């Protein structure tokens, strides 16, 4: 899952990832994109990744 998650995260803009994290009450200050993604539900990360492709 780790490498696959990294590939998904590479396609997502940091701003989008942080917005989703904030909606769920996850702290975003000084947190790397990959660590934010690990805290979010898998389906959210996949959805953000698919939006970034468009």
C-alpha positions as CSV (number, residue, x, y, z in Angstrom):
1,X,0.0,0.0,0.0
2,X,2.9,2.4,0.7
3,X,4.2,2.8,-2.8
4,X,0.7,2.9,-4.3
5,X,-0.3,5.6,-1.8
6,X,2.8,7.6,-2.7
7,X,1.9,7.5,-6.4
8,X,-1.6,8.7,-5.6
9,X,-0.3,11.5,-3.4
10,X,2.1,12.7,-6.1
11,X,-0.9,13.6,-8.3
12,X,-2.7,15.5,-5.6
13,X,-2.2,19.2,-5.0
14,X,-1.2,20.0,-1.4
15,X,-3.9,22.6,-1.2
16,X,-6.6,20.0,-2.0
17,X,-5.2,17.5,0.4
18,X,-5.0,20.1,3.2
19,X,-8.6,21.2,2.6
20,X,-9.9,17.6,3.0
21,X,-7.8,17.1,6.1
22,X,-9.2,20.4,7.7
23,X,-12.8,19.2,7.0
24,X,-12.0,16.2,9.1
25,X,-10.3,18.0,11.9
26,X,-6.8,16.8,11.0
27,X,-4.0,19.3,11.8
28,X,-2.2,20.4,8.7
29,X,0.6,22.7,9.9
30,X,4.0,21.3,9.2
31,X,2.7,18.0,7.9
32,X,3.9,16.3,4.7
33,X,1.5,15.4,2.0
34,X,2.1,11.7,2.5
35,X,1.4,11.9,6.2
36,X,-1.9,13.8,5.6
37,X,-2.9,11.1,3.1
38,X,-2.2,8.4,5.6
39,X,-4.7,10.0,8.0
40,X,-7.4,10.4,5.4
41,X,-9.7,7.6,4.4
42,X,-8.4,5.7,1.3
43,X,-11.4,6.5,-0.8
44,X,-10.9,10.3,-0.3
45,X,-7.2,10.0,-1.4
46,X,-8.3,8.1,-4.5
47,X,-11.0,10.6,-5.3
48,X,-8.6,13.5,-5.0
49,X,-6.1,11.7,-7.2
50,X,-8.6,11.1,-9.9
51,X,-9.8,14.7,-9.8
52,X,-6.2,15.9,-10.3
53,X,-5.8,13.8,-13.5
54,X,-8.6,15.8,-15.2
